[in-house]
Amino acid sequence: MGYRKTVRRIEVSLKGHKTYGDPTEYPLAYARGKSLGEYLDLLGYVETDEDGEGASSGLVRQMEAFGDALVSWNLEREDGSAIPCTREALFTEVDNDLAFALATEWMERLGGKVDDADPLPTSSPSGEPSQVASIPMEALSAPQPSTSVPA
């Protein structure tokens, strides 16, 4: 059993908006979320020329790289069927917020992030002082005058 993705519903409320100031009655709507690809297209991160070729921003390239690097996942559709672990499915079937969260975690792990809860390796001295002799902390002598001759 995997993580079952549901269609995200976004509450759009104008409660407290100065134009619609009545605190008891205000415009309220609910809208469906967007897939990662739809979201990036809405923001204009993907531009398509007349030939249908696209030029991608750095953000889109990062998401494409994450999609290409995927090996497996436990994502399921609302009906319980598995979402294919592919770059295409990342862009067409995964909500943008979940896709960004996964890709951000991947990027951080690429940079060396580890879980806070991970125990130290058994080879770690567990924070004990080093067995090497301590470095003396006495004051240094005054600098010597320069012996170079100006040219």
Buried (B, 14 or more C-beta within 10 A) or exposed (E): EEEBBEEEEEEEEEBEEEEEEEEEEBEEEEEEBBBBBBBBBEEEBBEEEEEEEEEBBEBBEBBBBBBEEBEEBEBBEEEEEEBBBEBEBBBBBBBBBBBBEBBEEBEEEEEEEEEEEEEEEEEEEEEEEEEEEEEEEEEEEEEEEEEEEEE
